């Protein structure tokens, strides 16, 4: 969405939140700006709020551009190969332009795994790949979380797979866990730690001392995992970055 104020020189999206108490700005590792708007608050407050924090936004995005400068750039949106580290699976992608959009798979169980992709353009192809990624993440992550939950003796009410832009996972007050589909690009030990992190939130919905003591009880090396997770967004391929839609205004 293009900003409505001339002095706001960047695009942003708006997410309406029932839990938020005040306006918030989130900038994901790919310099995309999102405003969190508490449910019931007038969206007209957003432009002036962004202007108040303009310097911080621009400095944060500038720092990220410096960081991203050292990351090899992909010349095309559609990859020739997809490696899901969490599953230790390599998918070979065959892409061709066509009038109809379609994705199919071929060759599992020890054979060469292939994604056969037909789409009208790269935007449509990327959308198909992201839908496939969500399904593949659900297929692997949901039973994996259930297994870790049983192992730790920490239960949850439900699980969902989402295309989160700023979090690897989250836990609601009712014990529902949301997992970022991009977790499949991380090493298995990091994914398992993220499960531990969120499952411990079913006991303590905060980051108190008692919460971290519980995390440490289940994963002694949690500090190192936290550091690695904080930098792990660079492992998400550009085609898998959620496609930003219009703001909810």
MARROVEX-59470 format. One line per field, with one value per residue (C-alpha): z, y, x. Coordinates in steps of 0.5 Angstrom, whole numbers, plus 2048, in hexadecimal, padded with zeros to 3 digits. Layout:
% residues N
c3 <- Z; ...
c2 <- Y; ...
c1 <- X; ...
//
This chain:
% residues 249
c3 <- 800; 7FE; 804; 804; 807; 802; 807; 809; 803; 805; 804; 80A; 80C; 812; 816; 81B; 821; 827; 82C; 82A; 82F; 82B; 824; 823; 81D; 81B; 816; 813; 811; 80A; 80C; 80B; 80F; 813; 818; 81D; 81E; 824; 823; 823; 822; 81D; 817; 816; 81B; 817; 813; 818; 81D; 817; 816; 81D; 81D; 816; 818; 81C; 816; 811; 815; 816; 80F; 80D; 812; 80F; 808; 80A; 80D; 807; 803; 805; 803; 7FC; 7F8; 7F4; 7EC; 7EB; 7F0; 7EE; 7F1; 7ED; 7F4; 7FB; 801; 807; 80D; 812; 80E; 80A; 804; 7FD; 7F8; 7F1; 7ED; 7E6; 7E4; 7DE; 7DC; 7DA; 7DA; 7E0; 7E7; 7E9; 7EE; 7EE; 7F2; 7EF; 7F2; 7FA; 7FE; 7FC; 7F5; 7F2; 7F5; 7F0; 7F0; 7E9; 7E9; 7E3; 7E4; 7E0; 7E3; 7E9; 7EE; 7ED; 7ED; 7F4; 7F6; 7F4; 7F8; 7FE; 7FF; 7FE; 803; 808; 806; 807; 80E; 810; 80E; 812; 818; 81B; 81C; 81E; 823; 826; 827; 82B; 82F; 831; 833; 837; 83A; 838; 834; 830; 82D; 826; 821; 81A; 815; 813; 80E; 814; 812; 819; 81D; 81D; 821; 826; 82C; 82E; 835; 833; 832; 82A; 826; 820; 81C; 816; 810; 80F; 814; 80F; 80D; 813; 817; 81A; 821; 820; 81E; 824; 829; 826; 828; 82F; 82F; 82D; 832; 838; 836; 838; 83F; 83F; 83A; 83B; 83C; 843; 847; 848; 841; 83F; 845; 842; 83B; 83E; 841; 83A; 836; 83A; 833; 832; 832; 82C; 829; 82A; 827; 821; 820; 820; 81A; 816; 812; 80D; 80B; 809; 801; 7FE; 7FA; 801; 804; 805; 800; 803; 801; 802; 809; 80D; 80E
c2 <- 800; 807; 80C; 811; 816; 819; 81A; 812; 810; 808; 803; 800; 7FB; 7FB; 7F5; 7F6; 7F2; 7F1; 7F0; 7F6; 7FC; 801; 803; 7FF; 7FF; 7F9; 7F8; 7F1; 7EF; 7F1; 7F8; 7F7; 7FC; 7FA; 7FE; 7FA; 7FD; 7FC; 7FA; 7FF; 805; 80A; 808; 810; 810; 80C; 811; 816; 810; 80E; 815; 815; 80F; 811; 811; 80B; 807; 80A; 808; 801; 800; 803; 7FE; 7F8; 7FA; 7FA; 7F3; 7F1; 7F3; 7ED; 7E8; 7E6; 7E8; 7E4; 7E6; 7E2; 7E2; 7DA; 7D6; 7D0; 7CC; 7CC; 7C9; 7C8; 7C8; 7C6; 7C0; 7BE; 7BE; 7C1; 7C3; 7C5; 7CA; 7CA; 7D0; 7D2; 7D8; 7D5; 7D8; 7D4; 7D4; 7CD; 7CA; 7C2; 7BE; 7B8; 7B3; 7B2; 7AC; 7AC; 7AE; 7B5; 7BA; 7BF; 7C5; 7C6; 7CD; 7D0; 7D7; 7DE; 7E2; 7E1; 7E5; 7DF; 7DA; 7DD; 7DD; 7D5; 7D4; 7D7; 7D3; 7CD; 7CF; 7D0; 7C9; 7C6; 7CA; 7C7; 7C0; 7C0; 7C5; 7C3; 7BC; 7BE; 7C3; 7BE; 7B9; 7BE; 7C0; 7B9; 7B8; 7BF; 7BD; 7C4; 7C5; 7CA; 7CB; 7CB; 7CD; 7D1; 7D2; 7D9; 7DE; 7E2; 7E8; 7EA; 7E4; 7DC; 7DA; 7DD; 7DA; 7DD; 7DD; 7D7; 7D3; 7D3; 7D3; 7D7; 7D4; 7D8; 7D4; 7D6; 7D2; 7CC; 7D0; 7D0; 7CA; 7C5; 7C7; 7CE; 7CC; 7C7; 7CD; 7D2; 7CC; 7CC; 7D4; 7D4; 7CE; 7D1; 7D7; 7D3; 7D3; 7DA; 7DF; 7E4; 7E4; 7E4; 7E0; 7DA; 7DA; 7DA; 7D5; 7D0; 7D1; 7D0; 7C9; 7C7; 7CA; 7CC; 7CF; 7D3; 7DA; 7D8; 7D6; 7DC; 7E0; 7DC; 7DC; 7E4; 7E4; 7DE; 7E2; 7E3; 7DB; 7DD; 7DD; 7E3; 7DF; 7DD; 7E4; 7E5; 7E9; 7F0; 7F1; 7F8; 7FB; 7FA; 801
c1 <- 800; 802; 802; 7FD; 802; 807; 80C; 80C; 811; 810; 80A; 807; 802; 7FD; 7FB; 7F5; 7F6; 7F2; 7F7; 7FB; 7FA; 7FD; 800; 806; 80B; 80F; 814; 816; 81D; 81B; 81A; 812; 80E; 808; 804; 800; 7F9; 7F5; 7EE; 7E9; 7EF; 7EE; 7F3; 7F3; 7F8; 7FD; 801; 802; 805; 809; 80C; 80E; 812; 815; 81C; 81C; 819; 81E; 824; 821; 820; 827; 82A; 827; 829; 830; 82F; 82B; 831; 835; 830; 830; 82A; 826; 825; 81E; 819; 817; 81D; 820; 820; 81D; 821; 81D; 822; 81D; 81B; 822; 81E; 820; 81A; 81C; 818; 816; 812; 80F; 80A; 803; 7FC; 7FA; 7FD; 7FF; 804; 805; 80A; 80E; 813; 813; 815; 81C; 81B; 81D; 818; 815; 810; 80D; 80B; 807; 804; 803; 808; 80D; 808; 803; 809; 80B; 804; 804; 80B; 808; 802; 806; 80B; 805; 803; 80A; 80B; 804; 806; 80D; 80C; 805; 807; 80E; 80B; 806; 80C; 810; 80A; 809; 810; 810; 80A; 807; 801; 7FE; 7F6; 7F8; 7FD; 7FD; 802; 802; 807; 809; 80D; 811; 810; 812; 80D; 808; 803; 7FC; 7F9; 7F5; 7FB; 7FA; 801; 803; 809; 80C; 80C; 813; 816; 817; 81D; 820; 825; 821; 824; 821; 81A; 81A; 81C; 817; 812; 815; 814; 80D; 80B; 80E; 809; 803; 806; 808; 806; 80B; 813; 814; 819; 815; 813; 81B; 81C; 817; 81A; 821; 81E; 81C; 822; 829; 82C; 826; 82A; 82E; 827; 824; 82A; 82A; 823; 824; 828; 825; 820; 826; 824; 81D; 81E; 81B; 815; 813; 812; 80B; 808; 805; 7FE; 7FA; 7F9; 7F3; 7F1
//
